[in-house]
Amino acid sequence: MICFFIIIGCTPQSQVEEDNWCNQALRAQFSSLEEVKTNSNWFKVYVVGEGVFAIAEPYNFQEIISYLILGSERALLFDTGMGMSSIATLAKEITDLPITVLNSHTHYDHIGGNYEFDNVLAMNTDFTLDRAENGLPHEVMKQEVTSGAICLEGLPAFDTTSYHSRPFEIAALIADGSTIELGNRMLEVIAVPGHTPDAIALLDKENGYLWTGDTFYEAPIWLFDSVTDLDNYEQSIRKLADLSAGLQKVFPAHNTPVAHPIRLTELVNAFGEIMDGTKQPLEEEGSEHVDEVALYYEFEHFSFFIRKDVLQLKGVID
């Protein structure tokens, strides 16, 4: 298991050899999915639902997954990944429908390709507006392009010396409960602040699909950013768990694209065990998960990294 403590989070990959992301074997779930062949050497595309394509970036330690969702008249791209290769070019290989972009939140590994699109929807928060206006400089982003973080074989023209998160234009603001009509497909925006102030989930009620962004995925869930709010996070995951009975598939934003809806209920229960002190963090001497700043809580299908100072303020730990 490889973990990197940087601004966004930690996603493990047990198959990496000596931190070489060019040698990794893809996660087992991908072998059970229908792959869509494209001209890209960076992205891998899979059919994960009716008119839903997972766009994975498996050769970077973030292992981000964006989603292209098709209606009869329009398409929605939910997140745009790292911005290391053109996701707009890739999306046009998959569909000739006009594409709207919406981000699960505006951490840099989800907005990298936003600048390539004219129609970007966004939440109206200071966090969102700052990322759109300013992006993030190379000094903040440079750890993303170290040899231990990325395989560059599929990106021969990529300039690691200037890589940064580019600003982007917002076409329209959205809010909790906003709906997006794609033609025979209606998507509902669900505000789930906590991981970030602008975090959202996306619901296709008719098909029973829910996209969760970084609020849930089957890996270490990062609750470590300075803008993370644990109270809001707990309320948000309860909101998602309440939807689980009507769901067929959950589509997270890292590591593997398809999760069972029961994970959302398990998520609430697990987080509750942390907050009431029932669950103890991993404290194995020498473990890569033991950190001076964060605590690691491990469960069967996912885990959490949470800042110690936040847990102390809430009285969870001394």
C-alpha positions in Angstrom: 0.0 0.0 0.0 1.4 3.4 -1.0 0.2 6.6 0.7 1.3 10.1 0.0 0.5 12.9 2.4 -0.1 16.0 0.3 -2.8 18.6 0.0 -5.6 16.4 -1.2 -5.3 12.9 0.2 -4.1 9.4 0.2 -5.1 6.7 -2.2 -3.5 3.2 -1.8 -2.3 0.9 -4.6 -1.0 -2.4 -3.5 0.3 -3.4 -6.9 2.9 -0.6 -7.4 6.4 -1.9 -7.6 9.0 0.5 -5.9 6.6 3.4 -6.4 6.8 2.9 -10.1 3.4 3.8 -11.5 4.3 2.5 -14.9 4.6 -1.0 -13.6 1.4 -1.2 -11.7 -1.3 -3.7 -12.3 -4.8 -2.1 -12.6 -7.2 -2.6 -9.8 -9.1 -5.9 -10.1 -12.5 -4.3 -10.6 -11.5 -2.8 -13.9 -11.1 -6.3 -15.4 -14.8 -6.9 -14.9 -15.9 -3.8 -16.7 -16.3 -3.1 -20.4 -13.4 -1.0 -21.6 -13.9 1.6 -24.4 -10.8 1.8 -26.6 -9.6 5.4 -27.3 -6.6 7.1 -28.7 -5.4 8.2 -25.2 -2.3 6.7 -23.6 -3.2 8.4 -20.3 -6.9 7.8 -19.7 -8.7 4.5 -19.5 -12.4 4.5 -20.2 -15.0 2.0 -19.0 -18.8 1.6 -19.3 -20.2 1.5 -15.8 -23.9 2.2 -16.3 -26.5 3.1 -18.9 -24.9 6.0 -20.8 -22.3 6.4 -18.1 -18.5 6.2 -18.8 -15.8 6.2 -16.1 -12.7 8.1 -17.2 -9.8 6.8 -15.0 -6.3 8.1 -14.6 -4.6 5.0 -13.1 -1.0 6.0 -13.8 -1.0 8.8 -11.1 -1.2 8.1 -7.4 -4.4 10.1 -7.1 -6.1 7.5 -9.3 -8.9 10.0 -10.0 -12.0 9.0 -11.9 -14.2 11.4 -13.8 -17.5 10.5 -15.3 -19.1 11.3 -18.7 -22.9 11.0 -18.4 -24.9 11.0 -21.6 -28.5 12.1 -22.2 -30.3 12.2 -25.6 -29.5 15.9 -26.1 -26.5 16.8 -23.9 -23.7 15.3 -21.9 -22.4 16.1 -18.4 -18.7 15.6 -17.5 -18.6 15.2 -13.7 -15.0 16.3 -12.8 -12.2 16.8 -15.3 -9.3 15.1 -13.6 -5.6 16.2 -13.2 -5.3 18.3 -16.4 -2.2 16.4 -17.5 -3.8 15.2 -20.8 -6.7 16.7 -22.7 -9.9 15.3 -21.2 -11.9 17.4 -23.7 -10.2 15.6 -26.6 -11.0 12.3 -25.0 -14.7 13.2 -24.3 -15.2 14.1 -28.0 -14.0 10.6 -28.9 -16.8 9.2 -26.8 -19.7 11.6 -27.8 -20.5 14.4 -30.2 -23.1 15.8 -27.8 -22.5 19.3 -26.3 -20.8 18.9 -22.9 -21.4 20.6 -19.6 -18.9 20.4 -16.8 -19.7 20.1 -13.2 -17.2 19.3 -10.4 -17.8 17.2 -7.3 -15.6 19.8 -5.6 -12.8 22.0 -6.6 -9.7 20.3 -5.2 -7.1 20.4 -8.0 -7.3 16.7 -9.0 -10.9 17.2 -10.0 -10.7 20.5 -12.0 -7.6 20.1 -14.0 -9.4 20.1 -17.4 -12.1 22.7 -16.6 -10.3 25.4 -18.6 -10.9 23.4 -21.8 -14.7 23.8 -21.6 -17.0 26.8 -22.1 -19.9 25.6 -20.1 -18.8 25.0 -16.5 -21.3 24.9 -13.6 -20.2 25.7 -10.1 -21.3 26.0 -6.5 -21.4 29.6 -5.2 -18.8 29.3 -2.4 -15.7 31.4 -1.7 -13.6 28.2 -2.0 -15.0 27.5 -5.5 -14.7 31.0 -6.8 -11.1 31.3 -5.6 -10.1 28.1 -7.4 -11.9 29.3 -10.6 -10.3 32.7 -10.5 -6.8 31.8 -9.4 -6.1 28.1 -9.9 -3.0 26.8 -8.0 0.6 27.5 -8.9 3.4 25.1 -9.8 4.9 25.4 -6.3 1.8 23.8 -4.8 1.4 21.3 -7.6 5.0 20.1 -8.2 4.7 17.1 -5.9 2.1 15.7 -8.3 4.7 15.1 -11.0 7.5 13.5 -9.0 8.7 10.0 -10.1 6.9 8.4 -7.2 3.6 10.0 -8.0 3.2 9.6 -11.8 4.1 7.5 -14.8 5.1 9.8 -17.6 5.4 7.2 -20.3 1.9 8.0 -21.6 2.6 11.7 -21.5 5.6 12.3 -23.7 4.9 16.0 -24.3 3.9 16.8 -20.8 6.0 19.6 -19.1 6.5 18.7 -15.5 8.4 21.9 -14.8 5.4 24.2 -15.3 2.5 22.0 -14.3 -0.2 23.9 -12.4 -3.9 24.1 -11.9 -5.3 26.6 -14.4 -8.1 29.1 -13.7 -11.4 28.5 -15.5 -14.5 30.5 -16.4 -17.8 29.7 -14.6 -20.8 29.8 -17.0 -23.5 29.5 -14.3 -23.9 28.9 -10.5 -25.8 26.1 -9.1 -27.1 25.2 -5.6 -28.4 22.3 -3.6 -31.4 20.9 -5.4 -30.5 22.2 -8.8 -31.4 19.9 -11.7 -29.6 19.4 -14.9 -31.6 18.1 -17.9 -29.6 16.2 -20.4 -32.6 15.0 -22.5 -34.4 11.9 -21.2 -32.0 12.1 -18.2 -32.5 14.3 -15.1 -29.6 14.8 -12.7 -30.1 16.4 -9.2 -27.3 18.3 -7.4 -27.1 17.4 -3.7 -24.9 19.6 -1.5 -22.7 17.5 0.7 -20.2 19.9 2.4 -17.6 18.5 4.7 -14.7 17.3 2.7 -14.8 20.8 1.2 -17.4 23.6 1.5 -18.4 23.1 -2.2 -18.7 19.3 -2.2 -21.7 17.8 -4.0 -23.1 14.5 -5.0 -25.1 13.9 -8.2 -28.2 11.8 -8.3 -29.9 10.1 -11.3 -33.0 9.0 -9.4 -34.6 7.2 -12.3 -31.6 4.9 -12.9 -30.6 4.6 -9.3 -27.2 6.1 -9.8 -25.3 8.3 -7.3 -22.0 10.0 -7.9 -20.2 10.8 -4.5 -17.0 12.6 -5.4 -14.6 12.5 -2.5 -17.3 12.2 0.1 -17.1 8.5 -0.3 -14.7 6.1 -2.1 -13.3 2.7 -1.2 -9.9 3.8 0.0 -8.6 6.2 2.7 -11.0 9.1 2.8 -9.2 12.4 3.3 -10.6 14.5 6.1 -7.5 16.5 6.5 -7.7 19.8 4.5 -7.9 23.1 6.4 -11.4 23.6 4.9 -12.8 20.2 6.0 -15.6 20.3 8.5 -16.4 17.1 10.4 -19.9 18.2 11.6 -20.9 19.0 8.0 -19.4 15.8 6.8 -21.4 13.7 9.2 -24.6 15.4 8.2 -23.8 15.0 4.5 -23.0 11.2 4.7 -26.3 10.7 6.6 -28.0 12.5 3.7 -26.5 10.1 1.2 -27.2 7.0 3.3 -30.8 8.0 3.4 -30.8 7.7 -0.4 -29.2 4.2 -0.5 -32.4 2.2 -0.5 -33.3 3.6 -3.9 -29.9 3.2 -5.5 -28.4 0.6 -7.9 -24.9 1.8 -8.1 -22.6 4.3 -6.4 -19.9 6.0 -8.5 -16.9 7.3 -6.4 -14.1 9.6 -7.6 -11.0 7.6 -6.8 -9.5 4.1 -7.2 -12.5 2.0 -8.4 -15.6 3.3 -10.2 -18.4 1.2 -8.8 -19.4 0.6 -5.2 -22.5 -1.1 -3.6 -25.0 1.3 -2.1 -24.7 -0.5 1.3 -21.3 1.2 1.7 -23.1 4.5 2.4 -24.8 3.1 5.5 -21.5 1.4 6.5 -19.8 4.8 6.1 -22.2 6.5 8.5 -21.8 3.7 11.1 -18.0 3.7 10.8 -17.8 7.5 11.1 -20.1 7.3 14.1 -17.7 4.8 15.8 -14.8 7.3 15.3 -16.7 10.3 16.7 -18.0 8.5 19.8 -14.6 7.0 20.6 -15.6 3.4 20.0 -13.1 2.9 17.1 -9.5 3.4 17.8 -6.9 4.6 15.3 -4.1 2.4 14.0 -1.0 3.0 16.1 1.3 0.3 14.8 4.9 1.4 15.3 6.6 2.1 12.0 3.4 1.9 10.0 3.1 4.2 7.0 -0.3 5.1 8.3 1.0 6.5 11.6 1.5 10.2 11.2 2.3 13.1 13.6 -0.6 15.2 12.3 -3.3 12.8 11.2 -4.9 9.6 12.6 -5.8 6.6 10.4 -9.0 4.6 11.1 -9.3 1.4 9.1 -12.5 -0.4 8.2 -13.2 -3.3 5.9 -14.0 -1.4 2.7 -12.6 2.1 3.4 -10.7 4.1 5.9 -10.2 7.6 7.1 -7.4 10.1 7.6 -8.5 12.8 10.1 -6.4 15.6 11.6 -5.5 15.1 15.2 -6.2 18.8 16.2 -9.7 18.6 14.8 -10.4 15.4 16.8 -9.0 17.0 19.9 -11.2 20.1 19.5 -14.2 17.8 19.3 -13.1 15.8 22.3 -12.7 12.5 20.4 -9.1 12.2 21.5 -7.1 13.8 24.3 
